[in-house]
Amino acid sequence: MKILKFKDEQEWLDARRGKITGSKLKDIVIQKGKKEKVGFYELIADRLGLPPGDENAMERGHELEPEAIERFEESTGKKVNTDLVIWEHAKYPNIALSPDGFIGKTEAVEVKCLSSARHIQAVIENEVPAEYKYQVIQYFIVNEKLKTLYFVFYDPRLKIKDFHVITINRTSLQDEIEEITLYQIAKLEKINAIVAELTQF
C-alpha cells in the first residue's frame, strides 16, 4: 500500500477524482448482465478532465437548450418551433406536457443537458435514461398525432460526442402508451373524488 498525504482538503478532493474509492465503489459494482452504473461514467468524465456534475441541472439545461435545438436544426435540416406552450390531452386536459420544441404536430424535440457522466452514459448506451421513460411516453399520450420524438443530449464541455440524438417512434411504445394513459385517467378520477370529498364542508 502507498500512502499519499495532502496539504488541504481541495488537494485531497482533486486527487480522488478518477479513482474508485471506498465511497464510490457502490456506484460501480453491477450485478451480472446489468448495465454499468453512473459511477462508471463519472470515472470516465473525471479522467477526461470534465467538471463534476454538481451544478444545477435544470438551470444549466435551460441555458443550453437553445444551443442544443440549434445544433439539432443544423444536423437534421428541420425547423423547430420553440414557442412556450403546454400541450393538453384532447379529452383529459389535466394530462399535459410542455415540449422543448416541436415540428408540426407529428414530431417533437426533448433536450437534456445532463452532467458529463450522464451524457457519456446516454451516448455509449444509446438509450434514454430510465428516469425519463414516463416523460417520453407522456409526449405520445398527450399528442395523439405525434409519430416521432427526438431525445437530444447536449454537453458542450465534451470535445467529441457533445451532441447525441435518440429517435423514438410511437410504434415502439404503443402498449406503454395505452397502459399509462389508463393509469393517469384512474389517478385523476381518484384525485377528483378526494378533492370533491374534501370540499363538501
C-alpha positions as CSV (number, residue, x, y, z in Angstrom):
1,M,0.0,0.0,0.0
2,K,1.1,3.5,-0.8
3,I,0.1,6.4,1.5
4,L,-0.4,9.9,0.0
5,K,-0.6,13.0,2.2
6,F,-2.2,16.3,1.3
7,K,-1.8,19.9,2.4
8,D,-5.5,20.7,2.3
9,E,-9.0,19.3,1.5
10,Q,-9.1,20.7,-2.1
11,E,-5.9,18.9,-3.0
12,W,-7.2,15.7,-1.4
13,L,-10.5,16.0,-3.3
14,D,-8.7,16.6,-6.6
15,A,-6.5,13.6,-6.0
16,R,-9.6,11.4,-5.5
17,R,-11.1,12.3,-8.9
18,G,-10.9,9.4,-11.4
19,K,-10.3,6.8,-8.7
20,I,-12.5,4.1,-7.4
21,T,-12.7,5.0,-3.7
22,G,-14.5,3.2,-0.9
23,S,-17.4,5.6,-1.2
24,K,-17.6,5.3,-5.0
25,L,-17.4,1.5,-5.2
26,K,-21.1,1.1,-4.6
27,D,-21.7,3.2,-7.7
28,I,-19.5,1.0,-9.9
29,V,-20.3,-2.6,-8.8
30,I,-23.0,-4.2,-11.0
31,Q,-24.8,-7.5,-11.0
32,K,-24.1,-9.9,-13.8
33,G,-25.9,-9.0,-17.0
34,K,-26.7,-5.4,-15.8
35,K,-25.6,-2.2,-17.4
36,E,-22.9,0.0,-16.0
37,K,-23.9,2.3,-13.2
38,V,-23.4,6.0,-13.4
39,G,-20.3,5.9,-11.2
40,F,-18.6,4.1,-14.0
41,Y,-19.3,7.0,-16.3
42,E,-18.3,9.5,-13.6
43,L,-14.9,8.0,-13.6
44,I,-14.7,8.4,-17.4
45,A,-15.7,12.0,-17.1
46,D,-13.1,12.6,-14.3
47,R,-10.4,11.1,-16.5
48,L,-11.4,13.3,-19.4
49,G,-10.9,16.3,-17.0
50,L,-14.6,17.3,-17.1
51,P,-16.0,19.2,-14.1
52,P,-18.1,17.2,-11.6
53,G,-21.9,17.2,-12.2
54,D,-22.8,19.2,-9.2
55,E,-24.3,22.3,-10.8
56,N,-28.0,23.0,-11.0
57,A,-29.0,20.7,-13.9
58,M,-32.3,22.4,-14.6
59,E,-30.7,25.8,-14.7
60,R,-27.9,24.5,-16.9
61,G,-30.4,22.8,-19.2
62,H,-32.5,25.9,-19.5
63,E,-29.4,27.9,-20.5
64,L,-28.1,25.4,-23.0
65,E,-31.5,24.3,-24.5
66,P,-31.4,27.0,-27.3
67,E,-27.9,25.9,-28.4
68,A,-29.0,22.2,-28.4
69,I,-32.0,22.9,-30.5
70,E,-29.9,25.0,-32.9
71,R,-27.5,22.0,-33.2
72,F,-30.5,19.7,-33.9
73,E,-31.7,22.0,-36.6
74,E,-28.3,22.2,-38.2
75,S,-27.8,18.4,-38.1
76,T,-31.3,17.5,-39.4
77,G,-32.4,20.4,-41.5
78,K,-35.7,20.5,-39.6
79,K,-37.0,23.9,-38.2
80,V,-38.1,23.5,-34.6
81,N,-40.8,25.6,-33.1
82,T,-39.8,26.6,-29.5
83,D,-42.8,28.7,-28.6
84,L,-43.6,28.4,-24.8
85,V,-46.6,26.1,-24.9
86,I,-48.4,23.5,-22.9
87,W,-49.9,20.5,-24.7
88,E,-53.1,19.1,-23.2
89,H,-54.7,15.8,-24.0
90,A,-57.8,16.3,-26.2
91,K,-60.2,14.5,-23.7
92,Y,-58.3,14.9,-20.4
93,P,-56.9,18.5,-20.0
94,N,-55.1,17.5,-16.8
95,I,-52.9,15.2,-18.7
96,A,-50.4,17.6,-20.2
97,L,-46.8,18.2,-21.3
98,S,-44.6,21.2,-22.1
99,P,-42.5,20.3,-25.2
100,D,-39.0,21.8,-25.5
101,G,-39.7,22.0,-29.3
102,F,-41.9,20.6,-32.0
103,I,-42.0,20.3,-35.7
104,G,-45.6,20.5,-36.8
105,K,-47.9,18.0,-34.9
106,T,-46.0,14.8,-35.8
107,E,-42.5,15.4,-34.4
108,A,-41.2,16.8,-31.2
109,V,-37.8,17.5,-29.5
110,E,-36.9,17.0,-25.9
111,V,-33.5,18.3,-24.7
112,K,-31.4,17.1,-21.8
113,C,-28.2,18.8,-20.8
114,L,-27.0,16.4,-18.1
115,S,-23.8,16.0,-16.1
116,S,-21.0,14.9,-18.3
117,A,-21.1,11.4,-16.8
118,R,-24.8,11.1,-17.5
119,H,-24.3,12.4,-21.0
120,I,-21.4,9.9,-21.7
121,Q,-23.7,7.1,-20.4
122,A,-26.5,8.1,-22.8
123,V,-24.1,8.3,-25.7
124,I,-22.4,4.9,-25.0
125,E,-25.6,3.1,-24.1
126,N,-27.7,4.9,-26.8
127,E,-30.7,4.8,-24.5
128,V,-32.8,7.4,-22.8
129,P,-32.1,7.2,-19.0
130,A,-34.8,5.3,-17.1
131,E,-35.9,8.3,-15.1
132,Y,-37.1,10.0,-18.4
133,K,-39.2,7.0,-19.5
134,Y,-42.5,8.4,-18.4
135,Q,-41.7,11.8,-19.9
136,V,-41.1,10.1,-23.2
137,I,-44.4,8.2,-23.0
138,Q,-46.3,11.4,-22.0
139,Y,-45.3,13.1,-25.3
140,F,-47.2,10.3,-27.2
141,I,-50.1,10.2,-24.7
142,V,-50.8,14.0,-24.9
143,N,-50.2,14.4,-28.6
144,E,-52.1,11.6,-30.4
145,K,-50.7,12.7,-33.8
146,L,-47.1,12.5,-32.6
147,K,-45.1,9.9,-34.6
148,T,-41.5,10.7,-33.6
149,L,-39.8,12.2,-30.5
150,Y,-36.1,13.3,-30.9
151,F,-34.5,13.0,-27.5
152,V,-31.4,15.3,-27.6
153,F,-28.4,15.1,-25.3
154,Y,-26.1,18.1,-25.3
155,D,-22.9,18.8,-23.3
156,P,-20.6,21.4,-24.9
157,R,-17.9,20.6,-22.3
158,L,-17.1,17.4,-24.2
159,K,-14.7,17.8,-27.2
160,I,-16.3,14.9,-29.1
161,K,-19.8,13.4,-28.9
162,D,-21.1,16.6,-27.3
163,F,-24.4,16.2,-29.2
164,H,-26.4,13.0,-29.4
165,V,-30.0,12.2,-30.6
166,I,-32.1,9.2,-29.9
167,T,-35.1,8.8,-32.1
168,I,-38.2,7.3,-30.5
169,N,-41.2,6.2,-32.6
170,R,-44.7,5.8,-31.4
171,T,-44.9,2.2,-32.6
172,S,-42.2,1.1,-30.2
173,L,-44.2,2.3,-27.2
174,Q,-47.8,1.5,-28.2
175,D,-48.5,-0.8,-25.3
176,E,-47.0,1.5,-22.7
177,I,-48.9,4.5,-24.1
178,E,-52.2,2.7,-23.6
179,E,-51.3,1.4,-20.2
180,I,-50.0,4.8,-18.8
181,T,-53.0,6.7,-20.3
182,L,-55.4,4.4,-18.4
183,Y,-53.3,4.7,-15.3
184,Q,-53.4,8.5,-15.4
185,I,-57.1,8.6,-16.0
186,A,-57.7,6.4,-13.0
187,K,-55.4,8.6,-10.8
188,L,-57.2,11.7,-11.9
189,E,-60.6,10.2,-11.1
190,K,-59.3,9.3,-7.6
191,I,-57.9,12.8,-7.1
192,N,-61.2,14.4,-8.3
193,A,-63.1,12.2,-5.8
194,I,-60.8,13.1,-2.9
195,V,-61.0,16.8,-3.8
196,A,-64.8,16.7,-4.1
197,E,-65.0,15.0,-0.7
198,L,-62.7,17.5,1.0
199,T,-64.6,20.5,-0.4
200,Q,-68.0,19.3,0.8
201,F,-67.9,21.2,4.1
